[in-house]
Amino acid sequence: MKKKNIDLVIFDCDGVLVGGESLSTELMADEARKYGWNITNNQADKIFSGGELKKIGELIAEKSGSKVPDDWAIMMERKIAEMMRTKAVTVDGAENMLQDIIALDLPIRVGSNSSICEMDAKFSKTGLDQIFQKDRIHSARDLNIPKPNPDIYLYAAQEEGVLPEACIVLEDSDAGVEAAVRAGMTCVLLRDAEKPDPKFGDVIRIDHLSQFAGVVQSIASNL
């Protein structure tokens, strides 16, 4: 593993810090079935996880042959945020992992495809709003340039005033991995060992958050 300076740690949100993404995809599956696409919850979880709501709405329209309202993505964003205010939970080990990273004296930011509205709800319910300041939480949806575009990660680095190559990203989705790699950042993938590698780029794989701080230490030449 090649050593390099690490000046910023950037986290995806869903599946990395906040769990319950399957609740969101189940909500979308209900919507898809309402429009006539007979998709199961398991299928929806595989197809919709980490996706952009606008594109998911377009896919539902394509598969169902039904007209989906132009404001479907905004409507779903509100429904998801409302649900997460009561149902959001942290990913196992997230709080301890964050404290381990903070103990390394490294700055932290969030870069997610979720909207700020959604993340406010999720972070408030889980208490992560006590760890991340609002101006360090960034939404690719609100930028209107979602992953797999690298812009959200480049924006986080720019806001921190560091070079992309000095950033390490923790991701769980293929789209997020592609965004991080295209941004020129080191990417660590949180994924169960039996699940396949992402389709884009080289990553360092872990299967539990307790491993992440050790990976950062093994890479960072400035720690």
C-alpha positions in Angstrom: 0.0 0.0 0.0 1.6 3.2 -1.2 2.1 5.9 1.5 0.9 9.5 0.9 -0.1 12.5 2.8 -3.8 12.4 4.0 -5.2 15.8 4.8 -8.9 15.1 4.6 -11.3 12.2 5.2 -14.6 12.3 3.3 -17.5 10.0 4.1 -20.4 9.0 2.0 -23.6 9.0 4.1 -26.0 6.1 3.4 -24.5 2.7 4.0 -21.3 4.2 5.5 -22.6 6.4 8.4 -26.3 6.0 8.3 -28.0 2.7 7.8 -31.5 1.9 6.7 -31.0 2.6 3.0 -33.2 -0.4 2.4 -36.0 1.5 3.9 -35.6 4.2 1.2 -35.4 1.6 -1.6 -38.6 -0.1 -0.2 -40.3 3.2 -0.3 -39.2 3.6 -4.0 -40.3 0.0 -4.7 -43.8 0.9 -3.4 -43.8 3.9 -5.7 -42.7 1.7 -8.7 -45.4 -0.8 -8.1 -48.0 2.0 -7.8 -47.0 3.0 -11.3 -47.2 -0.6 -12.6 -43.6 -1.9 -12.4 -43.9 -5.2 -10.5 -40.5 -5.0 -8.8 -39.7 -6.8 -5.5 -38.1 -5.0 -2.5 -34.9 -7.1 -3.0 -34.7 -6.1 -6.6 -35.3 -2.5 -5.8 -32.5 -2.5 -3.2 -30.0 -3.8 -5.8 -31.2 -1.4 -8.5 -31.9 1.8 -6.6 -29.2 1.8 -3.9 -27.0 4.8 -4.2 -28.9 6.0 -7.2 -30.0 9.5 -8.2 -33.7 10.1 -7.5 -34.3 11.8 -10.8 -32.9 8.8 -12.8 -34.8 6.4 -10.6 -38.0 8.2 -11.5 -37.1 8.0 -15.1 -36.4 4.3 -14.8 -39.7 3.7 -13.1 -41.4 5.5 -16.0 -39.5 3.5 -18.6 -40.2 0.1 -16.9 -43.8 0.8 -16.1 -44.8 2.7 -19.2 -46.6 5.2 -17.0 -46.1 8.9 -16.7 -44.2 9.9 -13.5 -44.8 13.4 -12.3 -42.0 15.9 -13.1 -41.6 16.7 -9.4 -41.4 12.9 -8.4 -37.8 13.3 -7.2 -38.7 16.2 -4.9 -41.7 14.4 -3.6 -39.6 11.3 -2.8 -36.9 13.4 -1.2 -39.5 14.8 1.2 -41.0 11.3 1.9 -37.6 9.9 2.7 -36.6 12.7 4.9 -39.9 12.4 6.9 -39.3 8.7 7.3 -35.7 9.1 8.4 -36.6 11.6 11.1 -38.0 8.6 13.0 -36.3 5.5 11.5 -32.6 6.5 10.7 -30.0 4.5 12.5 -26.2 4.5 12.4 -24.2 1.8 10.7 -22.7 -0.6 13.2 -19.5 0.9 14.5 -19.9 4.4 13.0 -19.6 6.4 16.2 -16.5 4.6 17.4 -14.9 4.8 13.9 -15.5 8.6 13.7 -13.9 9.1 17.1 -10.9 7.0 16.0 -10.5 9.2 12.9 -11.0 12.4 14.9 -8.3 11.1 17.3 -5.9 11.0 14.3 -6.4 14.8 14.1 -7.7 14.6 10.6 -10.5 16.9 9.3 -13.7 15.2 8.2 -16.5 16.0 5.7 -19.5 14.3 4.2 -20.2 14.0 0.4 -23.4 12.3 -0.4 -26.0 11.9 -3.2 -28.6 12.5 -0.5 -30.1 16.0 -0.2 -29.2 18.3 2.7 -32.8 18.0 3.8 -32.5 14.2 4.1 -29.1 14.4 5.8 -30.4 16.9 8.3 -33.1 14.4 9.2 -30.7 11.4 9.4 -28.0 13.1 11.3 -30.5 14.7 13.8 -32.1 11.3 14.5 -28.7 9.5 14.9 -26.9 12.2 16.8 -24.3 12.6 14.1 -25.1 16.2 13.9 -23.0 16.5 17.1 -20.0 15.3 15.2 -20.4 17.0 11.7 -20.8 20.7 11.4 -23.4 21.7 8.9 -20.9 23.5 6.7 -18.9 20.3 6.4 -21.9 18.3 4.9 -22.2 18.4 1.2 -25.0 17.2 -1.1 -24.4 16.2 -4.7 -28.1 16.4 -5.3 -28.2 20.0 -4.2 -25.2 20.7 -6.4 -27.2 19.0 -9.2 -24.2 17.0 -10.1 -24.7 13.5 -8.6 -22.2 10.6 -8.3 -20.7 9.0 -10.3 -19.6 12.5 -11.3 -16.6 13.4 -9.1 -17.8 17.0 -8.4 -19.1 16.5 -4.9 -15.7 15.1 -3.7 -13.7 17.8 -5.6 -16.0 20.4 -4.0 -15.3 19.0 -0.5 -11.5 19.1 -1.1 -11.8 22.6 -2.4 -13.7 23.7 0.6 -11.1 22.2 2.9 -8.3 23.8 0.8 -6.5 20.5 0.1 -5.5 18.6 -3.0 -7.7 15.8 -4.2 -4.8 13.3 -4.0 -4.5 14.1 -0.3 -8.1 12.9 0.4 -9.3 9.5 1.4 -13.0 8.6 0.8 -15.1 5.9 2.5 -17.8 4.6 0.2 -20.1 1.6 -0.2 -21.6 2.0 -3.7 -20.2 1.5 -7.2 -21.3 5.0 -8.2 -19.5 6.5 -5.2 -16.3 4.5 -5.9 -16.3 5.8 -9.4 -16.8 9.4 -8.2 -13.9 9.1 -5.7 -11.5 7.5 -8.2 -12.4 10.0 -10.9 -11.7 12.7 -8.4 -8.2 11.3 -8.0 -8.7 10.3 -4.3 -7.9 7.2 -2.4 -11.1 5.1 -2.0 -11.9 2.6 0.7 -14.9 0.4 0.1 -17.1 -0.8 2.9 -18.6 -4.0 1.6 -19.3 -7.5 2.8 -16.5 -9.9 1.7 -18.7 -12.1 -0.3 -20.1 -9.3 -2.5 -18.4 -8.4 -5.8 -15.8 -5.8 -6.5 -17.0 -2.5 -7.9 -17.0 -2.1 -11.7 -14.7 1.0 -11.7 -11.2 1.6 -10.4 -9.0 0.2 -7.7 -10.2 0.3 -4.0 -9.1 -0.9 -0.6 -11.8 -3.1 0.8 -13.0 -3.4 4.4 -16.0 -5.3 5.7 -16.5 -3.5 9.0 -16.1 0.2 10.0 -13.7 -0.9 12.9 -11.0 -1.5 10.2 -11.1 2.0 8.6 -9.0 4.0 11.0 -6.2 1.4 10.7 -6.3 1.6 6.9 -6.0 5.4 7.1 -3.0 5.1 9.5 -1.4 2.6 7.2 -1.7 4.9 4.2 -1.0 8.3 5.7 2.7 9.2 5.7 1.9 12.4 7.8 0.5 10.5 10.8 
